[in-house]
Every structure is written in C-alpha cells, then in structure tokens.
Amino acid sequence: PRSEYGCWDNLTLRAVKPTINGFPGFECVLDSGAQMIVMRKEVWEKVGGTLLPEEGVIMETANRATVRTVGKANGLVFNFDDEVEVRLNVQVVDSAPFDVLLGRPFFAATSCVTKDHEDGKTEVTLTDPGTKKKVQVRTYER
C-alpha cells in the first residue's frame, strides 16, 4: 500500500520468463543490485550446459550469509520474445528461492532500460548485443 506521502511502502520484485537454452517457463527475477547471475541447480540440470566446479565462488547474500556456488555455467542462451538473445554466464547454487536471479551482468549485456510506473508495474527494454534489435518485455509481480 501507498503511504500517506504518496509513495509505496514496499514493492515486490519483478520477474520475466525467457527461454533458457530453448527451454521455456523458468522465472527470472530482476535484481539490478546483484553482482552476478545465479541459477538454482535443479534449473541448470534441466536446461543443460557445462558446469565448471572450479569456477564456483563464495557468494554473500543480502542477509550477509555466505554460500559457495557449485560452479559456473558459461554461455547459457537466454531468449526474450524471440527478439533478443543473449549468452550469459551463471553461477549455480544448490538451492535458492528463485529459478534464476538476473543481476548486473544481465542488465549490462542487454543494455537494459527499466521503466517503473506509478502503479508499481515495470517494463524493461532489452537490446540484443549482436543484432542491436530492441524488445520491450513486460514484467510480472513475483
């Protein structure tokens, strides 16, 4: 709800559902404050790709806990509305409260422009790094 000052007290995170390596239906939470892209291991097992355990990192979560990733998967193909395709490197974790967390590397790779609306909705405009084609993607409340 909005406060007496006209602003929201809080807003939910927004998400998108691209295809990943050709597989549809995975929820990707947008988080421009995250330093990396993170994928739950169960999702990685479905979409495939080579996992490099030696490239795992120790990750600090928002509540300051640390967790070691099981490894890095390079070059996973994320496709948005059959218009924008981007290859992303993701850190894979055993468990997470999301399928994929799209952090700053995603925002940079797609030259993402975010437009927030007064009603709390958000649209993102993504640019294909290869073709420079743009697509506006609707987000949904997580």
Backbone as CSV, one residue per row, in Angstrom:
resi,resn,N_x,N_y,N_z,CA_x,CA_y,CA_z,C_x,C_y,C_z
1,PRO,0.832,-1.213,0.000,0.000,0.000,0.000,0.859,1.253,0.000
2,ARG,0.263,2.306,-0.499,0.976,3.587,-0.508,0.899,4.237,0.866
3,SER,1.928,4.980,1.207,1.933,5.687,2.480,1.179,6.998,2.326
4,GLU,1.024,7.679,3.418,0.336,8.976,3.390,1.092,10.004,2.550
5,TYR,2.348,9.720,2.216,3.161,10.648,1.433,3.046,10.401,-0.065
6,GLY,2.257,9.408,-0.456,2.044,9.149,-1.872,3.005,8.160,-2.492
7,CYS,3.957,7.658,-1.711,4.876,6.663,-2.264,4.532,5.291,-1.684
8,TRP,5.051,4.277,-2.329,4.817,2.916,-1.860,5.687,2.631,-0.637
9,ASP,5.134,1.893,0.328,5.941,1.440,1.465,6.933,0.374,1.006
10,ASN,6.493,-0.489,0.106,7.358,-1.513,-0.472,6.724,-2.009,-1.765
11,LEU,7.533,-2.576,-2.610,7.060,-3.155,-3.866,7.728,-4.508,-4.049
12,THR,6.996,-5.430,-4.633,7.558,-6.757,-4.863,8.582,-6.703,-5.991
13,LEU,9.442,-7.687,-6.000,10.381,-7.825,-7.106,9.614,-8.141,-8.379
14,ARG,10.230,-7.868,-9.511,9.619,-8.148,-10.811,10.378,-9.298,-11.464
15,ALA,9.687,-10.011,-12.337,10.289,-11.178,-12.980,9.892,-11.239,-14.449
16,VAL,10.656,-12.010,-15.207,10.394,-12.264,-16.627,10.556,-13.770,-16.857
17,LYS,10.038,-14.254,-17.999,10.156,-15.685,-18.313,10.705,-15.882,-19.723
18,PRO,12.011,-15.757,-19.887,12.620,-16.049,-21.194,12.728,-17.561,-21.385
19,THR,13.123,-17.970,-22.571,13.540,-19.362,-22.733,15.033,-19.408,-22.410
20,ILE,15.460,-20.516,-21.841,16.869,-20.697,-21.492,17.343,-21.967,-22.186
21,ASN,18.311,-21.818,-23.072,18.794,-22.949,-23.878,17.632,-23.670,-24.559
22,GLY,16.615,-22.898,-24.956,15.469,-23.465,-25.660,14.350,-23.969,-24.766
23,PHE,14.537,-23.938,-23.460,13.520,-24.415,-22.523,12.732,-23.236,-21.953
24,PRO,11.400,-23.232,-22.098,10.580,-22.132,-21.589,10.163,-22.357,-20.133
25,GLY,9.626,-21.298,-19.541,8.908,-21.428,-18.282,9.667,-21.179,-17.005
26,PHE,10.903,-20.740,-17.078,11.648,-20.503,-15.843,11.539,-19.044,-15.428
27,GLU,11.205,-18.838,-14.162,11.056,-17.483,-13.642,12.429,-16.882,-13.361
28,CYS,12.661,-15.714,-13.946,13.921,-14.994,-13.755,13.627,-13.688,-13.039
29,VAL,14.095,-13.577,-11.819,13.877,-12.386,-11.007,14.891,-11.320,-11.406
30,LEU,14.403,-10.112,-11.632,15.269,-8.987,-11.996,15.821,-8.352,-10.727
31,ASP,17.137,-8.219,-10.638,17.762,-7.605,-9.463,19.013,-6.847,-9.892
32,SER,18.828,-5.568,-10.175,19.951,-4.754,-10.652,20.976,-4.472,-9.560
33,GLY,20.694,-4.901,-8.339,21.653,-4.733,-7.255,22.533,-5.957,-7.035
34,ALA,22.246,-7.038,-7.750,23.031,-8.265,-7.591,24.256,-8.223,-8.501
35,GLN,25.381,-8.695,-8.012,26.639,-8.637,-8.755,26.794,-9.736,-9.786
36,MET,25.949,-10.753,-9.728,26.092,-11.876,-10.653,24.731,-12.440,-11.008
37,ILE,24.751,-13.375,-11.930,23.548,-14.108,-12.309,23.632,-15.455,-11.612
38,VAL,22.543,-15.838,-10.950,22.533,-17.055,-10.144,21.377,-17.940,-10.604
39,MET,21.640,-19.235,-10.702,20.626,-20.198,-11.141,20.587,-21.363,-10.156
40,ARG,19.379,-21.786,-9.823,19.224,-22.957,-8.973,19.660,-24.214,-9.739
41,LYS,20.360,-25.122,-9.063,20.930,-26.315,-9.694,19.874,-27.137,-10.431
42,GLU,18.696,-27.260,-9.862,17.608,-28.015,-10.489,17.260,-27.450,-11.871
43,VAL,17.314,-26.133,-12.010,17.044,-25.491,-13.300,18.188,-25.793,-14.265
44,TRP,19.427,-25.632,-13.797,20.587,-25.923,-14.648,20.540,-27.367,-15.161
45,GLU,20.135,-28.308,-14.316,20.053,-29.711,-14.733,19.057,-29.894,-15.879
46,LYS,18.014,-29.068,-15.927,17.010,-29.162,-16.993,17.469,-28.485,-18.280
47,VAL,18.131,-27.329,-18.164,18.496,-26.574,-19.374,19.839,-27.007,-19.952
48,GLY,20.651,-27.678,-19.155,21.929,-28.188,-19.649,23.015,-27.139,-19.703
49,GLY,24.124,-27.532,-20.252,25.300,-26.672,-20.300,26.388,-27.258,-19.425
50,THR,27.613,-26.912,-19.731,28.751,-27.431,-18.982,28.896,-26.677,-17.673
51,LEU,29.039,-27.417,-16.592,29.255,-26.817,-15.280,30.733,-26.928,-14.937
52,LEU,31.319,-25.801,-14.563,32.734,-25.749,-14.191,32.839,-25.561,-12.673
53,PRO,32.951,-26.663,-11.910,33.000,-26.557,-10.451,34.164,-25.709,-9.950
54,GLU,35.285,-25.746,-10.667,36.465,-24.984,-10.233,36.262,-23.478,-10.349
55,GLU,35.206,-23.054,-11.039,34.922,-21.626,-11.166,33.780,-21.174,-10.262
56,GLY,33.435,-22.016,-9.291,32.465,-21.613,-8.279,33.065,-20.521,-7.405
57,VAL,32.207,-19.764,-6.766,32.660,-18.658,-5.921,31.939,-18.708,-4.579
58,ILE,32.472,-17.982,-3.630,31.767,-17.792,-2.364,30.943,-16.522,-2.524
59,MET,29.654,-16.673,-2.327,28.704,-15.593,-2.574,28.156,-15.102,-1.236
60,GLU,28.054,-13.786,-1.097,27.441,-13.215,0.099,26.015,-12.821,-0.237
61,THR,25.067,-13.288,0.569,23.658,-12.988,0.337,23.283,-11.659,0.978
62,ALA,22.065,-11.215,0.712,21.603,-9.926,1.232,21.627,-9.883,2.757
63,ASN,21.427,-11.024,3.408,21.446,-11.038,4.879,22.835,-11.358,5.439
64,ARG,23.847,-11.220,4.600,25.262,-11.355,4.954,25.715,-12.793,5.184
65,ALA,24.872,-13.757,4.884,25.292,-15.159,4.946,26.164,-15.440,3.723
66,THR,27.018,-16.443,3.828,27.836,-16.809,2.671,27.481,-18.225,2.236
67,VAL,27.551,-18.439,0.938,27.267,-19.750,0.367,28.219,-19.964,-0.806
68,ARG,28.727,-21.162,-0.928,29.609,-21.481,-2.055,28.753,-22.002,-3.200
69,THR,28.960,-21.460,-4.381,28.239,-21.953,-5.546,28.842,-23.294,-5.964
70,VAL,28.042,-24.108,-6.668,28.553,-25.417,-7.092,29.390,-25.310,-8.354
71,GLY,29.352,-24.148,-8.990,30.161,-23.931,-10.181,29.545,-22.896,-11.097
72,LYS,30.238,-22.676,-12.215,29.780,-21.691,-13.196,29.427,-22.401,-14.493
73,ALA,28.315,-21.977,-15.081,27.914,-22.462,-16.404,28.054,-21.282,-17.361
74,ASN,28.884,-21.433,-18.375,29.160,-20.345,-19.318,28.253,-20.408,-20.541
75,GLY,27.856,-19.239,-21.007,27.208,-19.115,-22.306,25.821,-19.699,-22.436
76,LEU,25.042,-19.722,-21.352,23.663,-20.190,-21.471,22.881,-19.172,-22.300
77,VAL,22.034,-19.659,-23.195,21.315,-18.787,-24.127,19.958,-18.409,-23.548
78,PHE,19.784,-17.118,-23.289,18.513,-16.566,-22.815,17.864,-15.848,-23.989
79,ASN,16.616,-16.207,-24.296,15.911,-15.612,-25.426,14.629,-14.963,-24.930
80,PHE,14.433,-13.711,-25.310,13.284,-12.925,-24.886,12.394,-12.634,-26.082
81,ASP,11.193,-13.190,-26.063,10.175,-12.940,-27.100,10.677,-13.220,-28.515
82,ASP,11.595,-14.146,-28.671,12.177,-14.470,-29.984,12.763,-13.250,-30.685
83,GLU,13.117,-12.237,-29.916,13.648,-10.989,-30.477,15.072,-10.713,-30.017
84,VAL,15.312,-10.931,-28.742,16.619,-10.628,-28.153,17.200,-11.911,-27.579
85,GLU,18.428,-12.211,-27.985,19.117,-13.396,-27.493,20.447,-12.956,-26.898
86,VAL,20.735,-13.469,-25.719,21.982,-13.115,-25.050,22.542,-14.365,-24.372
87,ARG,23.852,-14.518,-24.454,24.528,-15.631,-23.777,25.059,-15.107,-22.445
88,LEU,24.707,-15.818,-21.384,25.064,-15.361,-20.049,25.817,-16.441,-19.287
89,ASN,26.751,-16.001,-18.467,27.459,-16.886,-17.549,26.730,-16.835,-16.217
90,VAL,26.431,-18.001,-15.663,25.668,-18.039,-14.418,26.406,-18.859,-13.367
91,GLN,26.269,-18.447,-12.136,26.735,-19.239,-11.007,25.568,-20.125,-10.578
92,VAL,25.844,-21.386,-10.334,24.809,-22.359,-9.988,24.893,-22.652,-8.492
93,VAL,23.729,-22.626,-7.828,23.659,-22.896,-6.390,22.741,-24.091,-6.139
94,ASP,23.011,-24.800,-5.045,22.197,-25.973,-4.711,20.733,-25.618,-4.505
95,SER,20.478,-24.558,-3.760,19.086,-24.176,-3.504,18.979,-22.663,-3.465
96,ALA,17.817,-22.184,-3.861,17.545,-20.747,-3.869,16.029,-20.563,-3.946
97,PRO,15.521,-19.426,-3.481,14.078,-19.172,-3.537,13.624,-18.641,-4.899
98,PHE,14.391,-18.924,-5.934,14.080,-18.471,-7.292,14.667,-19.480,-8.271
99,ASP,14.191,-19.422,-9.526,14.810,-20.238,-10.574,16.132,-19.602,-10.995
100,VAL,16.044,-18.310,-11.381,17.218,-17.557,-11.834,17.122,-16.152,-11.268
101,LEU,18.247,-15.622,-10.836,18.346,-14.224,-10.425,19.194,-13.518,-11.476
102,LEU,18.572,-12.573,-12.176,19.293,-11.825,-13.217,19.892,-10.574,-12.591
103,GLY,21.189,-10.590,-12.375,21.889,-9.476,-11.763,22.509,-8.545,-12.793
104,ARG,23.418,-7.705,-12.329,24.002,-6.649,-13.160,24.625,-7.121,-14.470
105,PRO,25.272,-8.282,-14.524,25.805,-8.702,-15.830,24.721,-8.807,-16.906
106,PHE,23.519,-9.223,-16.528,22.398,-9.272,-17.471,22.015,-7.870,-17.918
107,PHE,21.898,-6.959,-16.966,21.499,-5.584,-17.287,22.519,-4.932,-18.222
108,ALA,23.802,-5.194,-17.985,24.846,-4.626,-18.841,24.845,-5.283,-20.221
109,ALA,24.739,-6.606,-20.276,24.799,-7.324,-21.556,23.665,-6.934,-22.488
110,THR,22.503,-6.610,-21.922,21.327,-6.277,-22.738,21.073,-4.777,-22.813
111,SER,21.982,-3.968,-22.279,21.767,-2.513,-22.200,20.355,-2.222,-21.701
112,CYS,19.976,-2.914,-20.654,18.608,-2.879,-20.135,18.202,-1.476,-19.687
113,VAL,17.037,-1.047,-20.168,16.433,0.208,-19.723,15.168,-0.171,-18.969
114,THR,15.093,0.257,-17.724,13.967,-0.086,-16.867,13.053,1.120,-16.714
115,LYS,11.750,0.894,-16.892,10.775,1.964,-16.693,9.779,1.505,-15.641
116,ASP,9.828,2.189,-14.499,8.899,1.899,-13.416,7.710,2.835,-13.516
117,HIS,6.529,2.306,-13.227,5.299,3.090,-13.310,4.734,3.347,-11.920
118,GLU,3.916,4.383,-11.833,3.310,4.784,-10.572,2.514,3.660,-9.920
119,ASP,1.925,2.797,-10.736,1.114,1.700,-10.200,1.957,0.510,-9.733
120,GLY,3.281,0.628,-9.819,4.166,-0.432,-9.362,4.611,-1.383,-10.455
121,LYS,4.026,-1.273,-11.634,4.432,-2.141,-12.742,5.766,-1.663,-13.306
122,THR,6.451,-2.570,-13.982,7.755,-2.261,-14.571,7.839,-2.862,-15.963
123,GLU,8.406,-2.101,-16.887,8.721,-2.609,-18.220,10.228,-2.508,-18.391
124,VAL,10.782,-3.451,-19.133,12.199,-3.369,-19.451,12.368,-3.413,-20.962
125,THR,13.292,-2.616,-21.459,13.653,-2.654,-22.871,15.044,-3.256,-22.958
126,LEU,15.135,-4.355,-23.707,16.385,-5.090,-23.838,16.918,-4.950,-25.251
127,THR,18.228,-4.893,-25.386,18.880,-4.811,-26.687,19.713,-6.064,-26.906
128,ASP,19.517,-6.692,-28.063,20.316,-7.860,-28.425,21.750,-7.383,-28.653
129,PRO,22.731,-7.931,-27.934,24.107,-7.444,-28.084,24.693,-7.685,-29.472
130,GLY,24.172,-8.649,-30.210,24.689,-8.935,-31.549,24.009,-8.129,-32.636
131,THR,22.677,-8.173,-32.657,21.913,-7.537,-33.737,21.524,-6.100,-33.435
132,LYS,21.592,-5.716,-32.171,21.169,-4.396,-31.673,19.651,-4.211,-31.756
133,LYS,18.926,-5.279,-32.030,17.466,-5.231,-32.048,16.973,-5.041,-30.619
134,LYS,15.906,-4.255,-30.462,15.349,-3.972,-29.138,13.986,-4.634,-28.992
135,VAL,13.668,-5.014,-27.772,12.342,-5.536,-27.466,11.939,-5.028,-26.087
136,GLN,10.666,-4.640,-25.984,10.130,-4.236,-24.687,9.473,-5.463,-24.068
137,VAL,9.904,-5.811,-22.880,9.431,-7.015,-22.207,8.616,-6.612,-20.990
138,ARG,7.427,-7.178,-20.910,6.613,-6.938,-19.717,7.146,-7.794,-18.578
139,THR,7.100,-7.234,-17.418,7.487,-7.987,-16.231,6.218,-8.315,-15.460
140,TYR,6.338,-9.206,-14.530,5.191,-9.507,-13.677,5.653,-9.531,-12.229
141,GLU,4.673,-9.380,-11.345,4.947,-9.361,-9.918,5.333,-10.759,-9.471
142,ARG,6.369,-10.830,-8.734,6.822,-12.139,-8.241,6.027,-12.527,-7.022
